[in-house]
Amino acid sequence: MPSFQPLETPRLRLRNWREEDRDLFHEINADRKVMEFFPFRRTRPESDALFERVRAMISESGLGFYAVSLKETDEAIGFCGLAKPGLAPILPEDSVEIGWRLATRFWGNGYMTEAARALLRYGFDDLRLPEIVSFAVTGNTRSTAIMQRIGMRHDPARDFIHPRVPQSHPHLKRHVLYAITATEWEKQRA
């Protein structure tokens, strides 16, 4: 896997995390609205530990949840990335997912759709991935709307019960899966 080089869109820059992004990273991982479909929010120490793991993963493998910053100021506003979900046997070991989180004050501007489209292009054109998947809790219409806008299709036969969601949160266990293949991506671009 090649090392990740920052990507730019008309309004955004996707890059590795920097020390000055640490507060924003914690904000999005602790925010009640952002984390509505996750079984827990992260404390500052938990968020800092995840920050270090994500930053190292991007440096080492080129994959991960990249910081999304406003191109004009380079202020981090959230993340969007490509990563291996580690959900075998539910998903094949070599599967790559696309996912995102955005600070609530930036919602409603189309930033994640813009970032996700750039990452699909990167995943298919540069990494030569055969397929990219995304999944969300059933009922998470904010995320599934983005999946639909970037050309992904719901594949009901691949919906699943997420094994890492604790039994204490049964309403968050059922996930819908969306996917797009390289061939579908090329047809949409044509």
C-alpha positions as CSV (number, residue, x, y, z in Angstrom):
1,M,0.0,0.0,0.0
2,P,1.5,3.4,-1.0
3,S,2.0,6.0,1.7
4,F,-0.9,8.5,1.9
5,Q,-0.2,11.9,0.3
6,P,-2.6,14.7,1.2
7,L,-5.6,15.1,-1.1
8,E,-7.3,18.4,-2.0
9,T,-10.8,19.1,-3.2
10,P,-12.2,22.6,-4.0
11,R,-12.8,23.4,-0.3
12,L,-11.0,20.7,1.7
13,R,-7.7,19.1,2.4
14,L,-7.4,15.5,3.6
15,R,-4.2,14.9,5.5
16,N,-2.7,13.1,8.5
17,W,-3.5,14.5,12.0
18,R,-1.3,17.1,13.6
19,E,-0.9,18.0,17.2
20,E,-3.0,21.1,16.9
21,D,-6.0,18.9,15.7
22,R,-6.1,16.9,19.0
23,D,-8.9,19.1,20.6
24,L,-11.1,18.7,17.5
25,F,-10.5,14.9,17.4
26,H,-11.7,14.7,21.0
27,E,-14.7,17.0,20.3
28,I,-16.0,14.7,17.5
29,N,-15.5,11.5,19.6
30,A,-17.2,12.9,22.7
31,D,-20.1,14.8,21.1
32,R,-23.5,13.4,21.8
33,K,-24.9,14.1,18.4
34,V,-21.9,13.0,16.4
35,M,-21.7,9.7,18.4
36,E,-25.5,9.1,18.5
37,F,-25.1,5.7,16.7
38,F,-22.1,4.5,18.7
39,P,-22.4,2.7,22.0
40,F,-20.1,5.1,23.9
41,R,-18.4,8.5,23.7
42,R,-14.7,8.8,24.4
43,T,-13.1,10.5,27.4
44,R,-10.2,12.7,26.7
45,P,-7.6,10.0,27.6
46,E,-9.4,7.5,25.4
47,S,-9.6,10.0,22.5
48,D,-5.9,10.9,22.8
49,A,-5.0,7.2,22.7
50,L,-7.1,6.7,19.6
51,F,-5.6,9.9,18.0
52,E,-2.2,8.4,18.4
53,R,-3.3,5.0,16.9
54,V,-5.0,6.7,13.9
55,R,-2.0,9.0,13.2
56,A,0.4,6.0,13.4
57,M,-1.8,3.8,11.1
58,I,-1.9,6.5,8.4
59,S,1.9,6.9,8.6
60,E,2.6,3.2,8.6
61,S,0.0,1.8,6.1
62,G,-1.4,4.8,4.2
63,L,-4.9,3.8,5.3
64,G,-6.8,5.4,8.1
65,F,-9.3,8.1,9.0
66,Y,-7.6,11.2,7.7
67,A,-8.2,14.7,9.1
68,V,-10.4,16.8,7.0
69,S,-9.5,20.4,7.1
70,L,-10.8,23.6,5.4
71,K,-8.4,24.4,2.6
72,E,-8.6,28.1,3.3
73,T,-7.4,27.9,6.9
74,D,-6.3,24.3,7.4
75,E,-8.6,24.1,10.4
76,A,-9.6,20.4,11.1
77,I,-13.3,19.9,11.0
78,G,-13.7,16.1,11.1
79,F,-12.4,13.0,9.5
80,C,-13.0,10.9,6.4
81,G,-11.0,7.9,5.5
82,L,-10.4,4.5,4.1
83,A,-9.6,1.6,6.5
84,K,-9.7,-2.1,6.9
85,P,-12.7,-2.8,9.2
86,G,-11.4,-6.1,10.6
87,L,-14.8,-7.8,10.5
88,A,-13.9,-11.2,9.1
89,P,-15.8,-13.4,8.5
90,I,-18.6,-10.9,8.0
91,L,-16.5,-9.0,5.5
92,P,-13.5,-10.5,3.6
93,E,-10.1,-9.7,5.3
94,D,-9.0,-7.5,2.4
95,S,-12.2,-5.3,2.6
96,V,-11.7,-1.5,2.8
97,E,-14.4,0.7,4.3
98,I,-15.0,4.4,3.9
99,G,-16.2,6.3,6.9
100,W,-16.5,9.8,8.4
101,R,-17.3,12.0,11.4
102,L,-17.8,15.8,11.3
103,A,-18.0,18.4,14.1
104,T,-21.7,19.5,14.3
105,R,-21.0,23.1,13.7
106,F,-19.9,22.1,10.1
107,W,-22.9,19.9,9.3
108,G,-25.1,20.8,6.4
109,N,-22.3,22.1,4.0
110,G,-21.7,19.0,2.0
111,Y,-18.1,18.6,3.3
112,M,-18.3,14.8,4.0
113,T,-19.8,14.2,0.5
114,E,-17.0,16.2,-1.0
115,A,-14.3,14.4,1.0
116,A,-15.8,11.0,0.4
117,R,-15.9,11.4,-3.3
118,A,-12.2,12.4,-3.3
119,L,-11.4,9.2,-1.3
120,L,-13.4,7.0,-3.7
121,R,-11.4,8.4,-6.5
122,Y,-8.2,7.8,-4.6
123,G,-9.2,4.3,-3.6
124,F,-10.1,3.2,-7.1
125,D,-7.7,5.2,-9.2
126,D,-4.6,5.1,-7.0
127,L,-5.0,2.1,-4.8
128,R,-6.8,0.0,-7.4
129,L,-9.3,-1.3,-4.9
130,P,-11.9,-3.6,-6.4
131,E,-14.6,-2.5,-4.0
132,I,-15.2,0.0,-1.2
133,V,-17.9,-0.6,1.5
134,S,-19.5,1.5,4.1
135,F,-21.8,0.5,6.9
136,A,-23.9,2.2,9.6
137,V,-26.5,1.5,12.2
138,T,-29.9,0.9,10.7
139,G,-31.7,4.2,11.0
140,N,-28.5,6.4,10.7
141,T,-29.9,8.3,7.8
142,R,-27.3,11.0,8.0
143,S,-24.6,8.5,7.1
144,T,-26.6,6.5,4.6
145,A,-27.6,9.7,2.8
146,I,-23.9,10.4,2.2
147,M,-23.4,6.8,1.0
148,Q,-26.2,7.3,-1.5
149,R,-24.9,10.7,-2.7
150,I,-21.5,9.3,-3.5
151,G,-23.0,6.5,-5.6
152,M,-22.9,3.6,-3.2
153,R,-25.8,1.1,-3.2
154,H,-27.4,-0.7,-0.3
155,D,-26.7,-4.5,-0.4
156,P,-29.4,-5.9,2.0
157,A,-27.9,-9.4,1.6
158,R,-24.8,-8.2,3.4
159,D,-26.5,-6.3,6.3
160,F,-25.1,-7.7,9.6
161,I,-25.2,-7.7,13.4
162,H,-22.0,-5.8,14.5
163,P,-20.0,-8.1,16.7
164,R,-18.2,-5.3,18.5
165,V,-21.4,-3.5,19.7
166,P,-22.0,-4.6,23.3
167,Q,-25.2,-6.4,24.3
168,S,-26.0,-3.4,26.4
169,H,-26.9,-1.5,23.2
170,P,-29.1,-3.9,21.2
171,H,-30.6,-1.0,19.2
172,L,-27.1,-0.3,17.7
173,K,-26.2,-3.8,16.7
174,R,-28.0,-4.1,13.3
175,H,-26.0,-2.5,10.5
176,V,-26.8,-1.8,6.8
177,L,-24.0,-2.3,4.3
178,Y,-23.5,-0.1,1.2
179,A,-20.9,-0.9,-1.5
180,I,-19.5,0.4,-4.7
181,T,-17.2,-1.5,-7.1
182,A,-14.5,-0.1,-9.3
183,T,-16.6,-0.9,-12.3
184,E,-19.6,0.9,-10.9
185,W,-17.4,3.9,-10.0
186,E,-16.1,4.0,-13.6
187,K,-19.7,3.9,-15.0
188,Q,-20.8,6.7,-12.8
189,R,-17.8,8.9,-13.9
190,A,-18.5,8.2,-17.6
